[in-house]
């Protein structure tokens, strides 16, 4: 997959469901808040991009609401049905 620089960090695009990744929109939304997360999930609802940070178990920010292992539950329960989305993994 392709790699991108956002906030001086390198990310790899590991999922791009329904071609949901738009670099320019991500760049606009990405703030330093997301710097410490291992993964960033972006989903589209009503024409707007929403970002959510997820962590691996060894990350100091890890807790049950941002556990990357529960990403599919998040998509199913908090995203619009069959919405476009993407996942970036921090290198």
NORZICOR-V503611 format. One record per pair of residues at least 12 apart in sequence whose C-alpha atoms are under 6 Angstrom apart, sorted by the first residue. I is the first residue (numbers start at 1). J is the second residue. If there is no record, write none. Layout:
((I;J) (I;J))
This chain:
((1;13) (10;91) (11;88) (11;89) (11;90) (11;91) (12;88) (12;89) (13;88) (14;87) (14;88) (15;86) (15;87) (16;86) (17;84) (17;85) (17;86) (18;84) (20;84) (20;85) (20;86) (21;86) (37;53) (37;54) (37;55) (38;55) (38;90) (39;53) (39;54) (39;88) (39;89) (39;90) (40;52) (40;53) (40;87) (40;88) (41;86) (41;87) (42;85) (42;86) (43;84) (43;85) (44;84) (54;66) (54;67) (54;68) (55;67) (55;68) (56;68))
